[in-house]
Amino acid sequence: MRFSRTIFFLVILFATAAGFFGGFLSLFIFSTFSPLSLLIREDSSSFSSSMNPALIGLIEEESATIEVVEELRPSVVSILVKKQASDLSFEDPFLFFNDRLGESKNDEWITVGGGTGFFVTSGGLLVTNKHVVDQENAQFVIVTDDDIEFSATLVAKDPFFDIALLQVEGNTFLPVRFGDSRHLRVGQTVIAIGNSLSEFRNTVTKGVISGVHRSVQAGTDLYDTEWIEEAIQTDAAINPGNSGGPLINLFGEVIGMNTAISSQGQGIGFAIPSENIQAVVNDMNTMGRIVYPWLGVRFVMLDEMMAKELDLSVSQGALLVSGDKENEVAVISESPADEAGLLKGDIILSVNDQVLDIRNTLAKVIRAFEPGVEVVLTIKRGQDLLTITVQLAEYQP
């Protein structure tokens, strides 16, 4: 069974000299000629009360944006990924990041990629995207807003979400404040900060939330595709290198992490919601590792269109499906789901009476439980309605 899905690109850094030049030119043009740059030089209190309310609102929003950026920039860092020349070859997919390989000594560390991250504790724990740092035999260097470099150690990678945690030692850092991503509204103003094209550190862009509760499949030629559940869609410009940077509301709260952009149109970006990030950070702070309850199934969340296409009698729930690859089975052997008797084609309608749909996904509901807990699944199998009890295990990578 194969479903047609739009593939979105993870915002991994693919910077070229042309990209650098284009980014510099755009920055020069817009910073020089933007009429809004004139507005921020005035204090809103100096304007007459008879001024157009819309203009006053615009100026107040500009002021709020500036305050948020000034507050958050010390918490946002650039991440450089370095590998030794001896670990690279002319066929290496990351070779285009540095054209000096032929001139490099084998023990020289070469920058092969990068992205953005932000501190979540004052002790130096920072979060970024897994695809930014998911490289063997690499070193990681973070660069702060005031141009100070620190070595960073990869301490955890989330097995299911595109989230990774790095630890930086040697200083006290300013952590971000998290907002509640569960109650976002379409049209809400958001700000993205990131290491655009690896050339323009802490670049700021602004837009709105275009959609919530998106399920998208993201990947690149260099990185396996994966699903991003409950993604926040935004039209705030997310450029190569912004990956792992914060998506912020006008209260200065991080409500997501910029992760993917559309390959088929501009102004379509996606962020992992802060709810998922906080769960990972809490696990790390309390248990020293990322802990996930494990059911052991591969699924797709149903909607009316898919149910009609597959001629199913229900239009919501989690349909257990296999993938295109041999190891992408619907029910993993010897998993809790397998031991409980779940089968390919089963539709999980609810977990402990929590009804599943595209907003309340199986992954989201299961994540709320601890490993070892027993849950009751309501299953649609053909024309039969079944109740199956499953004891969740802890996921082992």
N, C-alpha and C positions, 0 to 999 in steps of 0.2 A: 504494500500500500504506500503510495507516494503522494504527498501533498505539495501543491504548488505554492511556494512562499517567496516573497521578495527577500533577497539577501542584502543586508546592510553591511557596510564596512566598519570594522573596528577602527578607532581613530589612532592607529599606530603610526609612528612618525616615518614618513617617506619624503624627506626634504631633499630638494635638488637645488642647484645654483639658480635655475630659473625660478623656482618657487621662492627662494630668498629674495630675488630681485623684485618679483611681482608683489610679495608681501610688503617689502620696503616701500615700493611705489604707492601701493594702496594706502599704507599708513600715512605717507607724506600727503597724499591728495586729501584724504578725509580729515586729517588733523588740521590741515591748513584752511580748507574751504568750508567745513561744516558750520552752518549758521548757528547751531546749538552751542558751539563753543563760545559764542558771544554772550549767551544768556547766563552762564555760570559765573560770570564776573560780577554780577549784580546780586545784592541781597534782596530776597523776596520782600522783606519788610519795608524796603525803600520805595516800593511801587504803590501807586494810588489804589485805594480800595475800589475805584471805578474801573480798574483794568479788567480785561476779559478774563472771566473765571477759568476758562480753559488754559489760558497762558499762565496764570498763577499756578494752576495744577501742574503744568508742565515743568515750571521752574522748581516747584517743591519736589517733584519726582527726580529732577536732575540733582537737587541737593541731597536727597536720600540716597541716590545711586553713588554719589561721590563719597558720602560718609561710610556706606557699606564697603566700598572698594578699599578705602583707607584702613578700615578696621580689619579686613580679611587678608590683605596682601601679605602681611608678615607670616600668616599661617600657611600660605601656598608656596610650594617649592617646585623647581625644575628638577627632573630626574634624568641623569645621563647613564646610559648603559654602555659599559666598556668591556671589550674582550681582547685577549692577547693576540698579536699578529700570528703567532704559531697555531692558534685555534681557528684561523680563518683561511680561506682559500679563494682563488679567483672565481670559483663556482659558488661561493657562499652567497645566499640570498641577501645578506646584509652588506655586501661589499660596496654597494653604491653609496653608503653613508660616508665612505672615506676612500678617496682615490689615491692615497699614498701607500697602499699596502705593499706595492713593489719596492718602495723605499724604506719600509719599516723593518726594524729589527724584530726578531722573534719574541723578545721579552717586552716589547713595547705594547702598552695598553691603548687601544684605539676605540673611539666612540662609535658605536654601531647603531645606536637607537636612543630613544628618549621619550619622555612624556611629562606628566604633571602629577603632583601628589599634594596632600594637605595633612597637617598634624591633627591628631585626634586626642592626644594627651600631652601634658606639659613635659612628660618624661621622654619625648621623642618618638612615640609610636605614630606612624603616618600610614595613610591608606592611598592606594592607587589602583589602576586596573591590572589584572593578572597578565593580560597580553603585553603590557609594557615591560614586565620584568621576567617573563617566562622563558628564560634562556639559560642553557647549561654553561657552567664555567665563566660566568659573568661577574663583574664588579659593578656596584651601583654607587654613584656620587650624586648628592643632592646639592642644589645651589639655592640659597635663600634670596629673598627680595633685596637684601643689602649686599649681595655678591659674595657671601661667605660659603665655602664648600665644606661638606661633611661626608664622610664615608657612611654608607647605610648597609644594613644586613637584612636580607630577605628572611622573615621569620614565619610566614604562613601564607598559603595560597588556598583560597576557597575552592572546594572541589566542584561546586555547581555554578556559582556566580563568578563573573569576571572581576573579582576583588582579590587584592593581595595586600599584605601588611609588611612594612619595612620598619626597622628600628635604627634610630640615630642616637649616638651617644655624645656626651661632652657639652651639653648646654641645656638650658631651660627654654622651652618653646611655647608659643602661643597656640593653644588648640582652638579649633572652630567650635561653634555652637550648632547643634543639630536642630532642625525644625521638624514638624510632623508631616511626613509625605503622604499620610493616609487621607488628608482632607484638602488636597490641592484643588484649585478651580481653574478650568480652562479660561485663558485670557489673563491670568495672573502674571505680573511682571517678574522676570527672573534675570539674573546676571550670571555670566560664565567667566571664569578666570582660568587662564591656562598658558602653557609654554608654546605659543603659536609658532609652528615651523621650526622650533628649537632656536629661533633667532630672536624672537620678540618675547622675552620673559614676562610673565604675568600680564599678558594681553587681556583686555576686558571687552566683552561684548554683551549686548543686552537684547532681550526679546520677551516673548510671552510663552506660557505653557500652551502648546497646541493640542495636546491630548494626554490622557492618563490611562493607566491599565493596559498599555500596549504590550503585545507579545511579538517580538521580532527575532529573526534569526540573523546573527552577525558573524562575519568572518572575513579573512583576506586570503590571498594565495599563500601566505606564510603562516597562517594560523587557522586551526580547525574551526568550523562553525559551531556556534552554541546558541541556545535560546536565552533571551533576556526577558524574563517575566516581569509583569507589572511596571514596564518601562515608562518613564516620563518623556513625552515628545515635546520638543521645543524648537522655535525658529531662531533662537539665539545662535549666532554663528559659532560652530564648533569646528576648529581647524586641525589639521594634522599636528600632533604634539600636545593638543589640549586634553588628550585622553588621560583620565585619572584626576582631572581638575574638578573643583566644586561647582555645582549649580546652586545659586543662592537666591533667597527672596529679599524683599526690600527691608526686612527686619534684621538682615545680616545673618540669617540662619541657613545652614547648608541643608537643602532638601533633596539633593541628588548628586551623583558623580557622573560627569560626562564620559560617554563610552563609545557611541557609534554614530555614524552619519550615513545618510542615504547615498547610494551609488547612482541613483537615477534622478536626483533633483536637488536643488539648493534649498536651504532653509528647513531641512528635515534632520534633526538630530535627536539622540536618545540618551537618557541618563538613568542609571540604576537608582532607585529610590533610597532615601536615607534610612528608611526602616530596615532594609536589608543590610546596609553598612553597619548600623548600630548593633544589630544582632551579632555580627562577626566580631566587632570590637569588644562587645560585652563578653563573648566567649573567651577571647584572648586575655582580657583583664582578669577574669574570674577563674579560668581553668588552664590558661597557658596554651591553648590550642583551639582550633575551630571545631566545634562539635555539631554533627548533624544526625537527626533521627533518619533511619533508612527503611524505606518500604521495598525498594528494588523493582520498580517498574519503569517502563518508557511509555509516555503518554502524550496525547495532544488534547487540549481543551476544546470541547465542541461549541459551535454556535449554530444558529439556524441555517446558514448557508451550507456549512459542512454537513450538517445532519441531512439536509435535503439532497445534497450531492451523493451521500453514502446510503441514502434511503433508510435512515434510522428512525426509530419510533420516539426517540427523545432528542432534544436539541440542546441539552446542557449536561455537563459532567466531564469526566476524564476518560477518554477512550484509550485503551491499552493497545499500542501499535508497535510493530517492528520497523527498523530503518532499512536503508539501502545496503548497509554493510552487514557482513555475516555476524559480527558480534553485537549488532544493535537489535537485541531481542526485546520483545515486549515485556517478558517477565524473566528476570535474571535467575539463573539456576541457584538453588540453595539460599535464596534471599527470603526474608519474612513473607513476601507476597507469594513466592513459590511454595513455601511450606504450608501456607494457608489455603492453597489451591486456586489462586487467581490464574486466569488464562488470557491469552491474546484475544482481543475482541471484546473483552469485558468492558463495561462502562461503569466507573465508580461514580455514583450519584451523590453520595454524602459520606462524611467522616464524623462519627459521633453526632449525627443529626445536623451537622453543618453542611448545607447544600453547596455543591460545587458549581461554579460557572466561570466565565472568562474573567471576572473580577475577583472571585474567591477561588483561586486555583488550587489544585491538589498540592503543589509544591508549597504554596503559602500556608495552607492549613496544616500539613504534616510538619513544617518547620517549627510550629508553635509547641510541639510536644517534645518531651525528653526521651532519649533512647531507653528502651525497656518498658515503656508504657504500652498497654493494650488499647487498641482503638477498634471501633465497630464500623465496618464498611457496608454501605448499602450498594449492591451490585445489580446491574441489569445485564443478564446473560441470555441473549436471544429473546424469548418471550417471558422468561422467568425473572422474578425479583428475589434476590438472595441477600442474606445477612451473614457476613463473615467477620470473625474476630481475628485481628492480626497483632502480634507483639512486635513493635518496632525495635530495630537494632541500631547500634551506632555505626555510621558509615566509616569504612576503613579504605582509604585511597589505595 
